[in-house]
Amino acid sequence: MKNEMLSLYDYLGRPAGGELGKEVATYAKLKKQPFTQKEISIPTYKGKIQMYSREFLDSYFQKHEREDILPQDTYDGDLPF
């Protein structure tokens, strides 16, 4: 069975942003996680994107949820108190 490779956009269903992309890439490198690259050209971005295995992305985001660390939190500018 071939491992499904996904971009962060495909996995999250929304743009991940540069900060989260760097965090995931750094973690993948630390864990020696293989990845592929894909060239894209859309109105908002032209260039290469990283593609990771679904298993790696599941593991990455579950780990951060367990640690109560949400990468690129959905902060809406409102104070929590």
C-alpha positions as CSV (number, residue, x, y, z in Angstrom):
1,M,0.0,0.0,0.0
2,K,1.5,3.3,-1.1
3,N,1.7,6.1,1.5
4,E,-0.6,9.0,0.7
5,M,1.4,12.3,0.4
6,L,-0.4,15.5,1.3
7,S,0.4,19.2,1.5
8,L,-0.5,21.1,4.6
9,Y,-3.3,22.7,2.7
10,D,-4.7,19.3,1.6
11,Y,-4.4,18.0,5.2
12,L,-5.8,21.0,7.0
13,G,-8.3,22.1,4.4
14,R,-7.0,25.7,4.6
15,P,-3.8,27.6,4.0
16,A,-1.3,26.7,6.7
17,G,0.8,29.9,6.5
18,G,4.6,30.2,6.5
19,E,5.1,29.9,10.2
20,L,3.3,26.6,10.5
21,G,5.0,25.3,7.3
22,K,8.4,26.1,8.8
23,E,7.5,24.3,12.1
24,V,6.3,21.2,10.3
25,A,9.4,21.2,8.0
26,T,11.7,21.6,10.9
27,Y,10.0,18.7,12.8
28,A,10.1,16.5,9.7
29,K,13.8,17.1,9.3
30,L,14.4,16.4,13.0
31,K,12.5,13.1,12.7
32,K,14.2,12.3,9.3
33,Q,10.8,12.1,7.8
34,P,10.8,11.7,4.0
35,F,8.9,14.3,2.0
36,T,8.3,15.2,-1.6
37,Q,7.9,18.6,-3.3
38,K,5.3,19.8,-5.8
39,E,5.4,22.9,-7.9
40,I,2.2,24.9,-7.8
41,S,1.0,28.1,-9.4
42,I,-2.1,29.8,-8.0
43,P,-3.0,33.4,-7.8
44,T,-1.7,33.8,-4.2
45,Y,1.5,31.6,-4.5
46,K,3.9,30.3,-7.1
47,G,6.6,27.9,-6.1
48,K,7.4,24.6,-4.4
49,I,5.4,23.1,-1.5
50,Q,6.3,20.2,0.7
51,M,4.2,17.0,0.8
52,Y,4.3,14.8,3.8
53,S,2.8,11.4,4.5
54,R,-0.7,11.3,6.1
55,E,0.7,9.3,9.0
56,F,3.4,11.9,9.7
57,L,0.9,14.7,9.7
58,D,-1.5,12.8,11.9
59,S,1.3,12.2,14.3
60,Y,2.5,15.8,14.2
61,F,-0.8,17.4,14.9
62,Q,-1.9,14.8,17.5
63,K,1.4,15.4,19.4
64,H,0.8,19.1,19.5
65,E,-2.8,18.7,20.6
66,R,-1.7,16.4,23.5
67,E,0.8,19.1,24.6
68,D,-1.9,21.7,24.4
69,I,0.2,23.5,21.8
70,L,-1.7,24.5,18.7
71,P,0.5,25.4,15.8
72,Q,-0.5,28.7,14.3
73,D,-3.4,29.2,16.7
74,T,-6.5,30.7,15.3
75,Y,-6.1,33.9,17.3
76,D,-8.8,36.3,16.4
77,G,-7.2,39.3,18.1
78,D,-9.6,39.3,21.0
79,L,-8.1,38.9,24.5
80,P,-9.0,35.7,26.3
81,F,-10.2,37.5,29.5
